[in-house]
Amino acid sequence: MIDIRKLKELVRLMVANDLTELDLRDDQQQVTVKRDGPNTTPVVHQAPASPAPQAAAPAAALAAAPAEAAPEATSADDGLIPIESPMVGTYYSKPSPEKPAFISVGDQVTSETTVCLIEAMKIFNEIKAGQEGTVAKMLVENGDAIEFGQPIMLVKPA
């Protein structure tokens, strides 16, 4: 059974990014969310996952691959708040290869500060900090594949 909070977040992201279809698969389940247009309600279909055709293997492998072990929290991380990925995709720390990173360790952020881009389905989504504080630790590297809810950095609250 899919977590309703994750499903609500997927629907919110679909509406915010004007997507009409989203298909997620792993070894245990498959979820497809479709909507006709920007002013319609999404419809969700959930079914046990069946083996994906070979042509779709790269996309299915990204969704089905187990999340890489995130760095373990240490006692030094106590009191730090994670900024988590709101979606599955590829993490980018800068707007383009020749530009500087959005933020670095030690930078001050506000709730509206763009901290990274996450590419999902060929769409680049700006991720905001959502909180105020100082970036204390980066947990992923530029170009890493990330999962929904995966911590991407830690912030020391203001």
C-alpha positions as semicolon CSV with decimal commas, in nm:
position;residue;x (nm);y (nm);z (nm)
1;M;0,000;0,000;0,000
2;I;0,138;0,341;-0,094
3;D;0,183;0,603;0,177
4;I;-0,096;0,861;0,138
5;R;0,140;1,145;0,231
6;K;0,374;1,051;-0,053
7;L;0,078;1,027;-0,290
8;K;-0,049;1,372;-0,189
9;E;0,302;1,514;-0,242
10;L;0,319;1,355;-0,589
11;V;-0,018;1,505;-0,682
12;R;0,092;1,846;-0,549
13;L;0,411;1,829;-0,755
14;M;0,215;1,726;-1,065
15;V;-0,015;2,027;-1,031
16;A;0,270;2,267;-0,946
17;N;0,473;2,154;-1,248
18;D;0,174;2,116;-1,483
19;L;0,246;1,746;-1,543
20;T;-0,025;1,525;-1,692
21;E;0,116;1,182;-1,607
22;L;0,349;1,029;-1,351
23;D;0,449;0,661;-1,343
24;L;0,655;0,518;-1,054
25;R;0,756;0,154;-1,025
26;D;0,963;-0,060;-0,793
27;D;0,989;-0,431;-0,713
28;Q;0,672;-0,436;-0,500
29;Q;0,434;-0,183;-0,653
30;Q;0,349;0,044;-0,942
31;V;0,169;0,377;-0,915
32;T;0,043;0,573;-1,213
33;V;-0,111;0,917;-1,165
34;K;-0,279;1,081;-1,468
35;R;-0,482;1,393;-1,525
36;D;-0,640;1,540;-1,839
37;G;-0,526;1,899;-1,796
38;P;-0,433;2,173;-1,552
39;N;-0,786;2,211;-1,411
40;T;-0,876;1,846;-1,358
41;T;-0,831;1,617;-1,062
42;P;-0,559;1,349;-1,092
43;V;-0,664;0,983;-1,112
44;V;-0,447;0,725;-0,937
45;H;-0,401;0,365;-1,048
46;Q;-0,209;0,129;-0,823
47;A;-0,113;-0,224;-0,923
48;P;0,157;-0,477;-0,839
49;A;0,460;-0,408;-1,052
50;S;0,516;-0,632;-1,350
51;P;0,854;-0,671;-1,516
52;A;0,928;-0,363;-1,726
53;P;1,005;-0,409;-2,095
54;Q;1,376;-0,401;-2,183
55;A;1,339;-0,072;-2,373
56;A;1,228;0,100;-2,052
57;A;1,503;-0,056;-1,840
58;P;1,708;0,263;-1,776
59;A;1,410;0,457;-1,634
60;A;1,284;0,154;-1,443
61;A;1,632;0,088;-1,306
62;L;1,647;0,441;-1,160
63;A;1,311;0,401;-0,986
64;A;1,374;0,042;-0,876
65;A;1,734;0,087;-0,764
66;P;1,772;0,082;-0,388
67;A;1,863;0,419;-0,242
68;E;2,231;0,454;-0,178
69;A;2,315;0,462;0,187
70;A;2,295;0,819;0,307
71;P;2,573;0,934;0,535
72;E;2,497;0,834;0,890
73;A;2,393;1,106;1,129
74;T;2,647;1,165;1,401
75;S;2,614;1,326;1,741
76;A;2,757;1,641;1,579
77;D;2,444;1,644;1,358
78;D;2,210;1,670;1,659
79;G;1,989;1,976;1,631
80;L;2,040;2,007;1,255
81;I;1,733;2,000;1,033
82;P;1,744;1,811;0,702
83;I;1,626;1,958;0,374
84;E;1,470;1,658;0,201
85;S;1,411;1,587;-0,164
86;P;1,045;1,635;-0,259
87;M;1,082;1,395;-0,552
88;V;1,284;1,123;-0,720
89;G;1,536;1,259;-0,967
90;T;1,889;1,382;-1,025
91;Y;2,037;1,638;-0,784
92;Y;2,219;1,940;-0,927
93;S;2,397;2,186;-0,698
94;K;2,431;2,457;-0,964
95;P;2,213;2,600;-1,241
96;S;2,460;2,500;-1,514
97;P;2,808;2,346;-1,527
98;E;2,985;2,681;-1,568
99;K;2,790;2,862;-1,294
100;P;2,867;2,860;-0,919
101;A;2,670;2,639;-0,677
102;F;2,340;2,772;-0,541
103;I;2,468;2,732;-0,184
104;S;2,769;2,599;0,007
105;V;2,838;2,488;0,362
106;G;2,830;2,797;0,583
107;D;2,583;2,991;0,367
108;Q;2,276;3,150;0,528
109;V;1,942;3,041;0,380
110;T;1,585;3,165;0,414
111;S;1,271;2,969;0,340
112;E;1,272;3,110;-0,016
113;T;1,641;3,045;-0,095
114;T;1,687;2,810;-0,391
115;V;1,926;2,539;-0,269
116;C;1,941;2,308;-0,573
117;L;1,772;2,176;-0,885
118;I;1,623;1,830;-0,913
119;E;1,571;1,695;-1,262
120;A;1,269;1,469;-1,287
121;M;1,129;1,355;-1,621
122;K;1,344;1,610;-1,811
123;I;1,204;1,895;-1,602
124;F;1,435;2,095;-1,375
125;N;1,263;2,180;-1,046
126;E;1,400;2,453;-0,819
127;I;1,408;2,335;-0,458
128;K;1,367;2,599;-0,186
129;A;1,516;2,565;0,162
130;G;1,178;2,593;0,333
131;Q;1,347;2,708;0,655
132;E;1,593;2,964;0,788
133;G;1,942;2,888;0,909
134;T;2,298;2,806;0,808
135;V;2,391;2,518;0,578
136;A;2,596;2,284;0,799
137;K;2,648;1,974;0,585
138;M;2,590;1,857;0,226
139;L;2,475;1,494;0,209
140;V;2,470;1,441;-0,169
141;E;2,695;1,538;-0,457
142;N;2,622;1,705;-0,789
143;G;2,471;1,454;-1,033
144;D;2,363;1,201;-0,766
145;A;2,037;1,012;-0,814
146;I;1,812;1,086;-0,517
147;E;1,490;0,945;-0,378
148;F;1,172;1,105;-0,245
149;G;1,228;1,215;0,115
150;Q;1,605;1,162;0,101
151;P;1,795;1,423;0,305
152;I;2,011;1,632;0,071
153;M;2,164;1,873;0,325
154;L;2,152;1,967;0,693
155;V;2,073;2,317;0,820
156;K;2,150;2,465;1,161
157;P;1,832;2,657;1,252
158;A;1,857;3,035;1,291
